[in-house]
Amino acid sequence: MMKKFFAFVMLTALIAVSGEALAASWPKGRTVQIYVPFAAGGNSDLCARIFAKALNKKTGHNFVVVNQTEGNGAVCYNTVANARKDGSVIGWVTPSWFTSYFAGNHDLNPTEKFSTVAVTEAKTSQYLIVPKNSPFNTVQDLVAYCKANPGKLLFGMQLGSASHYYAENARQNLGVEWNYVETGSGDAKRVTAIMGNIIEATTVAVTLAQQYLEAGEVKVLAALYVPESTPESLRNVPTLKDAGFADITVKNCNFLYTARLDDSLCEEIYRTFAEVFNDAEVQKQLADMNQEQVLCPSYVDAVKMVEGLYDSYRNVAASLGILAPGM
């Protein structure tokens, strides 16, 4: 009887140890580097640092953020693609991963050369704005003008940016033509151009849409897609779908990705990241930065999402005429 009891105890201990070893198989004792193709201090970098700190706390392993900006991100993508196949190098990136590939800045197809472990989408939307003295009070007003005056409306944008893709997808869905005007990098410059009546319309993220609407400096005509979270002052703003058009499909999102790895390891990295991402303190830090995001339900969903987003972004790049040869 005692032998059976001790055998049971030993088996239970063995199962527990095996379970702990399985749960702790990522990371495998190496420092994990999180590569970001942007300079330190930007939103992507700050989010990566929040995750690195939380992952360090959860796993007891060292996670460090590496900013590798050379070649418009091309060097960073090559580093991740050619890393050890053990998850010790991961990447955190925006849709510039796609746009730089379509522009020919690198030759690493995001859906073929990497494993996308997780995808997050912004809880907030992008917004179509016009000057406060604009004759347009609704999306329909703007569409009617554009159809009567094809290519005349001056639409401000940083050409080639993710925002350019949002705007072009909106233009496609509205069925109009407008004239893009280069306004430089960042939403703030586009708002300045709107307020100076240098441009007639543009798109911006929720923070500036809210700030300048509440200040009475702009009109907000539409959200480009349904947001998960909306400030009080923007709750009566219709989506494109509400206005009778299709919402855009090129979303404001982020990708956690690696070199091509076995699905089992990708699943494990996803589970660990999901626990950290959903931690209350991590969510608070993201909210404080106006970077509230929704995590995809699983690694399998991440794979499906990246393929769908890739196709949407490629379609818009083709519409803009900026696909590199051979794409």
C-alpha positions in Angstrom: 0.0 0.0 0.0 2.8 2.4 0.9 4.6 1.6 -2.3 1.5 2.5 -4.3 1.2 5.7 -2.3 4.8 6.8 -3.0 4.4 5.8 -6.6 1.3 8.0 -6.8 3.2 10.9 -5.2 6.2 10.5 -7.5 3.9 10.4 -10.6 2.0 13.5 -9.4 5.3 15.4 -8.9 6.6 14.3 -12.3 3.5 15.5 -14.0 3.7 18.8 -12.2 7.4 19.3 -13.1 6.7 18.3 -16.7 3.9 20.8 -16.8 6.1 23.5 -15.4 8.8 22.7 -17.9 6.4 22.8 -20.8 5.0 26.2 -19.6 8.5 27.6 -19.2 9.8 26.3 -22.5 9.5 29.9 -23.9 11.7 31.8 -23.5 14.5 29.2 -23.3 17.0 30.9 -21.0 18.1 33.5 -23.6 17.5 37.2 -23.5 14.6 37.9 -25.8 15.1 40.9 -28.1 12.0 42.8 -29.3 12.9 44.5 -32.6 11.1 47.7 -33.5 11.8 49.5 -36.9 11.1 52.9 -35.4 13.1 55.4 -33.3 12.9 55.3 -29.5 10.1 57.5 -28.0 7.4 56.8 -30.5 4.1 55.0 -29.8 5.3 51.6 -31.2 8.5 51.8 -29.2 6.7 52.8 -26.0 4.2 50.0 -26.4 7.0 47.5 -27.0 8.7 48.7 -23.8 5.5 48.2 -21.8 5.3 44.6 -23.0 9.0 44.0 -22.4 8.8 45.0 -18.8 5.6 43.0 -18.2 7.1 39.9 -19.9 10.2 40.2 -17.8 8.0 40.3 -14.7 5.9 37.4 -15.8 8.6 35.0 -17.0 11.6 36.1 -15.0 13.6 36.3 -18.2 15.2 39.4 -19.7 13.3 41.2 -22.5 15.0 44.2 -24.3 13.7 46.5 -27.0 16.0 47.1 -29.9 15.3 50.0 -32.2 16.6 49.2 -35.7 15.5 52.0 -38.0 18.0 51.6 -40.9 16.6 51.2 -44.4 13.0 52.3 -43.5 12.7 49.1 -41.5 14.3 46.8 -44.0 17.3 46.0 -41.7 14.9 45.2 -38.8 12.8 42.8 -40.9 15.9 41.0 -42.2 17.2 40.7 -38.6 13.9 39.1 -37.5 13.6 36.8 -40.5 17.1 35.4 -40.1 17.0 35.0 -36.3 17.4 31.8 -34.4 14.2 29.6 -34.6 13.7 29.6 -30.9 11.7 32.8 -30.3 14.6 34.7 -28.8 14.1 37.4 -31.4 10.6 38.8 -32.0 9.3 41.9 -33.8 6.6 44.5 -33.0 5.5 46.6 -36.0 2.6 48.6 -37.5 1.3 48.1 -41.1 4.4 49.8 -42.4 5.6 46.2 -42.5 3.2 45.9 -45.5 3.6 49.3 -47.0 7.4 49.2 -47.1 7.2 45.8 -48.8 4.8 47.1 -51.4 7.1 50.1 -52.0 10.0 47.7 -52.7 12.0 48.8 -49.6 12.5 45.1 -48.7 11.8 41.7 -50.3 10.4 39.8 -47.3 6.7 39.1 -47.9 5.1 39.4 -44.4 2.7 36.5 -45.0 5.4 34.1 -46.3 8.7 34.9 -44.6 7.5 35.3 -41.0 5.2 33.8 -38.4 2.6 36.3 -37.2 2.0 35.4 -33.5 -0.5 38.0 -32.5 -2.4 41.0 -34.0 -3.8 43.9 -32.1 -6.3 46.5 -33.5 -6.8 50.0 -32.1 -10.0 50.4 -30.2 -10.5 53.8 -31.7 -11.1 54.8 -35.3 -9.7 57.3 -37.8 -11.8 60.3 -38.6 -12.6 62.3 -41.7 -12.3 66.1 -40.9 -12.8 69.3 -42.7 -12.3 73.0 -41.8 -14.8 74.6 -39.4 -16.0 77.0 -42.2 -16.2 74.2 -44.8 -19.5 74.0 -46.9 -19.5 70.2 -46.1 -21.6 69.2 -43.1 -22.0 65.6 -43.9 -20.1 62.9 -45.8 -22.8 63.0 -48.4 -22.1 66.8 -49.0 -18.4 66.0 -49.6 -19.3 63.1 -52.0 -21.7 65.2 -54.0 -19.1 67.9 -54.4 -16.4 65.4 -55.4 -18.7 63.8 -58.0 -19.5 67.2 -59.4 -15.9 68.3 -59.4 -13.7 65.2 -59.9 -10.1 65.6 -58.6 -10.6 69.1 -57.4 -10.9 68.6 -53.6 -7.5 69.1 -51.9 -7.0 66.2 -49.5 -4.0 66.5 -47.2 -1.9 63.5 -46.5 1.6 62.3 -45.8 2.0 60.4 -49.0 2.9 56.7 -48.6 2.0 56.6 -44.9 -0.5 54.3 -43.3 -2.8 57.3 -43.1 -2.5 57.6 -46.9 -3.8 54.0 -47.1 -6.8 54.8 -44.8 -7.7 57.8 -46.9 -7.4 56.0 -50.2 -9.5 53.1 -49.0 -12.1 55.7 -47.9 -11.9 57.3 -51.3 -12.5 53.9 -53.0 -15.5 53.2 -50.8 -17.0 56.7 -51.4 -16.6 56.3 -55.2 -15.0 59.7 -55.7 -11.8 61.4 -56.9 -9.8 63.9 -55.0 -6.3 65.4 -55.2 -3.8 64.4 -52.6 -1.6 67.2 -51.2 1.6 66.4 -49.3 1.4 67.9 -45.8 4.4 66.2 -44.1 4.6 63.7 -41.3 2.0 63.4 -38.5 -1.6 64.3 -37.8 -0.8 67.6 -36.2 0.6 69.0 -39.5 -2.6 68.0 -41.3 -4.8 69.7 -38.7 -2.7 72.8 -39.1 -3.2 72.7 -42.8 -7.0 72.2 -42.3 -7.2 75.2 -39.9 -5.3 77.3 -42.4 -7.6 76.3 -45.2 -4.6 75.0 -47.1 -6.4 71.7 -47.6 -10.1 70.9 -47.7 -10.2 67.5 -46.0 -8.0 64.9 -44.3 -8.1 62.0 -41.8 -6.7 62.0 -38.2 -6.7 59.7 -35.2 -9.2 60.1 -32.4 -7.2 62.3 -30.1 -6.9 65.2 -32.5 -10.4 64.7 -33.9 -11.8 65.0 -30.4 -9.5 67.9 -29.3 -10.2 70.2 -32.3 -13.9 69.3 -32.5 -14.4 70.3 -28.9 -12.4 73.5 -29.5 -14.7 74.3 -32.5 -11.8 74.4 -34.9 -12.9 71.5 -37.3 -15.9 69.5 -38.4 -15.8 65.8 -38.1 -17.8 64.1 -40.8 -17.3 60.4 -40.2 -15.4 57.6 -38.5 -13.7 55.4 -41.1 -14.7 52.2 -39.3 -16.6 51.2 -36.2 -14.6 51.9 -33.1 -14.6 49.8 -29.9 -14.2 53.0 -27.9 -15.5 56.5 -28.6 -15.1 59.8 -26.7 -18.4 61.4 -25.7 -18.0 64.3 -28.1 -17.6 61.9 -31.1 -20.4 59.5 -30.3 -22.8 61.1 -32.7 -20.4 61.0 -35.6 -21.5 58.4 -38.1 -19.3 55.7 -39.5 -18.9 55.5 -43.3 -21.3 52.5 -43.2 -23.8 54.6 -41.2 -23.6 57.2 -44.0 -24.4 54.6 -46.7 -20.9 53.6 -47.7 -18.6 50.8 -46.8 -16.2 51.1 -43.8 -12.5 50.8 -44.7 -10.8 47.5 -44.3 -7.2 48.7 -43.8 -7.1 49.0 -40.1 -4.9 50.6 -37.6 -3.2 47.6 -36.1 0.1 46.1 -34.7 1.8 42.8 -35.3 3.9 40.6 -33.0 5.9 38.5 -35.4 8.9 36.2 -35.6 11.0 34.2 -38.1 9.1 31.2 -39.4 8.6 29.0 -36.3 6.7 25.8 -35.5 3.0 26.4 -34.8 3.4 24.9 -31.3 6.0 27.5 -30.4 3.9 30.3 -31.9 1.0 29.1 -29.8 3.1 29.2 -26.7 4.4 32.7 -27.4 0.9 33.9 -28.1 -0.4 32.5 -24.7 2.4 34.2 -22.8 1.9 37.5 -24.6 -1.9 37.3 -24.2 -1.6 37.0 -20.4 0.7 40.0 -20.3 -1.4 42.0 -22.8 -4.6 41.5 -20.8 -3.0 42.4 -17.5 -4.8 45.3 -15.8 -1.7 47.3 -15.3 -0.6 46.9 -18.9 -4.0 47.9 -20.2 -3.9 51.0 -17.9 -0.5 52.0 -19.3 -1.8 51.6 -22.9 -4.9 53.7 -22.1 -2.8 56.4 -20.5 -1.0 56.7 -23.9 -4.2 56.6 -25.9 -3.0 53.3 -27.3 -6.0 51.1 -26.3 -5.9 47.9 -28.4 -7.9 44.7 -28.8 -5.9 41.4 -29.1 -6.9 38.7 -31.5 -8.4 35.7 -29.8 -5.7 33.2 -30.8 -2.6 32.5 -32.8 -4.8 30.9 -35.5 -6.8 34.1 -35.7 -3.6 36.1 -36.0 -2.6 34.1 -39.1 -6.0 34.7 -40.7 -6.1 38.4 -39.8 -2.6 39.1 -41.2 -3.6 37.5 -44.5 -6.8 39.5 -44.8 -5.1 42.8 -43.8 -2.2 42.1 -46.3 -4.7 41.7 -49.1 -6.6 44.9 -48.1 -3.4 46.9 -48.0 -2.2 45.5 -51.3 -5.4 46.4 -53.0 -5.1 50.0 -51.8 -1.4 50.1 -52.8 -2.5 49.0 -56.3 -5.1 51.8 -56.3 -2.5 54.3 -55.4 -0.2 53.1 -58.1 2.7 52.5 -55.7 3.2 48.8 -55.9 6.8 48.0 -56.8 7.5 46.0 -59.9 6.8 42.3 -59.4 4.3 42.9 -56.6 
